[in-house]
Amino acid sequence: MAPLPGADLVRSSVQLYRYLLRCCKQLPEENIRQHYRHAVRQSFKVHADEDNPERIQQIIKRAIEDADWVMNK
C-alpha cells in the first residue's frame, strides 16, 4: 500500500521529490517532518546528476518503498 494516492503516477525525479515532500507533511511531529524533508532534499541533490533511466526508475521505486515504510512506522 502506498503512503499517498498517486505513488503509481510518479515517473520523474521532480514528481518523486514533490511526492516525498507531500508525504513529509503527513508525519505527526514537526521535528520528524523536518528530518525527513532534509533527507529528501539531500538525496535529491546527491542523485541530481543521474542520467541512466533504469537507475532513475530504481531510485524512484526504492524511495516510494522507503516512504511507505516510514509512513506505516
Backbone as JSON, one array per atom type, in Angstrom:
{
  "sequence": "MAPLPGADLVRSSVQLYRYLLRCCKQLPEENIRQHYRHAVRQSFKVHADEDNPERIQQIIKRAIEDADWVMNK",
  "N": [[0.84, -1.18, 0.0], [0.62, 2.19, -0.86], [1.92, 5.21, 0.6], [0.64, 7.64, -0.02], [-2.03, 8.57, -2.22], [-1.38, 8.27, -5.68], [1.21, 7.41, -5.92], [1.79, 5.54, -7.85], [1.83, 7.08, -10.09], [4.17, 8.48, -10.2], [6.82, 9.32, -12.15], [9.07, 10.78, -12.79], [12.05, 12.41, -11.53], [11.48, 14.91, -10.41], [8.74, 14.7, -9.92], [8.84, 12.67, -8.04], [10.24, 13.97, -5.97], [8.4, 16.01, -5.22], [6.27, 14.38, -4.43], [7.41, 12.99, -2.23], [7.86, 15.13, -0.48], [5.23, 15.84, 0.01], [4.45, 13.57, 1.4], [5.96, 13.93, 3.71], [4.59, 16.01, 4.93], [2.5, 14.73, 6.16], [3.48, 13.48, 8.37], [3.59, 12.98, 11.95], [4.96, 14.67, 13.92], [6.65, 17.81, 14.2], [9.5, 17.93, 14.33], [10.19, 15.47, 13.26], [9.11, 15.71, 10.7], [10.76, 17.78, 9.72], [13.25, 16.47, 9.74], [12.91, 14.38, 7.81], [12.23, 15.91, 5.55], [14.62, 17.26, 5.15], [16.27, 15.04, 4.61], [15.11, 14.15, 2.21], [15.64, 16.32, 0.51], [18.46, 16.31, 0.53], [19.0, 13.8, -0.63], [17.92, 14.22, -3.14], [19.69, 16.13, -4.14], [22.08, 14.65, -4.14], [21.56, 12.7, -6.09], [21.08, 14.2, -8.35], [22.61, 14.39, -10.69], [22.26, 12.02, -11.97], [21.8, 10.11, -14.87], [21.06, 7.79, -16.09], [18.32, 6.11, -17.24], [17.25, 3.65, -16.29], [18.44, 3.38, -13.78], [17.39, 5.65, -12.55], [14.67, 4.93, -12.4], [14.92, 2.78, -10.63], [15.75, 4.14, -8.33], [13.5, 5.73, -7.87], [11.54, 3.75, -7.38], [12.6, 2.53, -5.05], [12.62, 4.72, -3.29], [9.89, 5.27, -2.99], [9.07, 2.89, -1.78], [10.53, 3.12, 0.61], [9.35, 5.43, 1.66], [6.79, 4.47, 2.1], [7.33, 2.63, 4.12], [8.22, 4.38, 6.18], [5.92, 5.92, 6.57], [4.14, 4.02, 7.56], [5.27, 3.28, 9.93]],
  "CA": [[0.0, 0.0, 0.0], [1.4, 3.41, -0.97], [1.6, 6.16, 1.66], [-0.28, 8.65, -0.54], [-2.51, 8.26, -3.57], [-0.57, 8.86, -6.75], [2.57, 6.86, -5.97], [1.96, 4.83, -9.11], [1.96, 8.08, -11.16], [5.49, 9.1, -10.14], [7.66, 8.85, -13.25], [10.3, 11.57, -12.92], [12.67, 12.78, -10.26], [10.76, 16.06, -9.85], [7.49, 14.17, -9.38], [9.2, 11.95, -6.82], [10.59, 14.98, -4.98], [7.16, 16.62, -4.74], [5.53, 13.31, -3.75], [8.02, 12.74, -0.92], [7.6, 16.28, 0.39], [3.82, 15.73, 0.45], [4.44, 12.53, 2.44], [6.51, 14.53, 4.93], [3.55, 16.84, 5.56], [1.58, 13.87, 6.91], [4.13, 12.93, 9.56], [2.92, 13.54, 13.13], [5.66, 15.67, 14.71], [7.41, 18.78, 13.39], [10.92, 17.58, 14.22], [10.27, 14.33, 12.34], [8.88, 16.28, 9.36], [11.97, 18.49, 9.32], [14.3, 15.48, 9.48], [12.68, 13.7, 6.53], [12.33, 16.92, 4.47], [16.06, 17.46, 4.93], [16.77, 13.83, 3.97], [14.62, 14.15, 0.83], [16.4, 17.35, -0.23], [19.84, 15.85, 0.37], [19.01, 12.7, -1.6], [17.67, 14.8, -4.45], [20.95, 16.76, -4.56], [23.06, 13.6, -4.4], [21.22, 11.98, -7.32], [20.69, 15.16, -9.38], [23.35, 14.19, -11.93], [21.97, 10.68, -12.5], [21.22, 10.21, -16.21], [20.67, 6.46, -16.55], [16.88, 5.96, -16.99], [16.98, 2.46, -15.47], [18.84, 3.7, -12.41], [16.41, 6.6, -12.03], [13.47, 4.17, -12.04], [15.25, 2.03, -9.42], [15.75, 5.09, -7.22], [12.1, 6.11, -7.62], [10.87, 2.6, -6.76], [13.12, 2.37, -3.7], [12.19, 5.87, -2.47], [8.47, 5.08, -2.67], [9.02, 1.81, -0.78], [11.02, 3.66, 1.88], [8.31, 6.35, 2.16], [5.73, 3.61, 2.6], [7.79, 2.1, 5.41], [8.22, 5.47, 7.15], [4.53, 6.33, 6.85], [3.47, 2.95, 8.31], [6.04, 3.04, 11.14]],
  "C": [[0.89, 1.25, 0.0], [0.99, 4.39, 0.12], [0.63, 7.25, 1.22], [-0.81, 8.18, -1.88], [-1.6, 8.94, -4.59], [0.84, 8.32, -6.82], [2.83, 6.16, -7.29], [2.1, 5.79, -10.29], [3.33, 8.75, -11.19], [6.38, 8.49, -11.21], [8.98, 9.6, -13.38], [10.84, 11.94, -11.54], [11.96, 13.97, -9.6], [9.43, 15.61, -9.25], [7.76, 13.43, -8.07], [9.49, 12.93, -5.68], [9.33, 15.59, -4.37], [6.33, 15.6, -3.95], [6.08, 13.08, -2.34], [7.82, 13.91, 0.04], [6.15, 16.29, 0.87], [3.69, 14.65, 1.53], [4.93, 13.11, 3.76], [5.46, 15.35, 5.67], [2.6, 16.02, 6.42], [2.2, 13.28, 8.17], [3.65, 13.68, 10.81], [3.63, 14.68, 13.84], [6.54, 16.55, 13.83], [8.87, 18.39, 13.25], [11.13, 16.38, 13.29], [10.07, 14.82, 10.91], [10.14, 16.98, 8.86], [13.1, 17.52, 8.95], [14.11, 14.84, 8.1], [12.68, 14.68, 5.36], [13.79, 17.15, 4.12], [16.65, 16.24, 4.2], [16.35, 13.76, 2.5], [15.43, 15.14, -0.01], [17.83, 16.9, -0.48], [19.93, 14.74, -0.67], [18.78, 13.22, -3.01], [18.96, 15.43, -4.99], [21.99, 15.71, -4.93], [22.82, 12.92, -5.75], [20.86, 12.9, -8.49], [21.39, 14.92, -10.71], [23.13, 12.8, -12.55], [21.29, 10.81, -13.86], [20.83, 8.86, -16.81], [19.19, 6.23, -16.22], [16.52, 4.74, -16.12], [17.31, 2.72, -14.01], [17.86, 4.67, -11.78], [15.13, 5.88, -11.6], [13.71, 3.33, -10.79], [15.19, 2.94, -8.2], [14.32, 5.48, -6.85], [11.37, 4.98, -6.89], [11.3, 2.45, -5.3], [12.64, 3.5, -2.78], [10.73, 5.74, -2.07], [8.3, 3.97, -1.64], [9.47, 2.32, 0.59], [9.99, 4.62, 2.49], [7.16, 5.56, 2.74], [6.1, 3.07, 3.98], [7.73, 3.18, 6.49], [6.8, 5.85, 7.55], [3.79, 5.28, 7.7], [4.16, 2.64, 9.63], [5.34, 3.59, 12.36]]
}
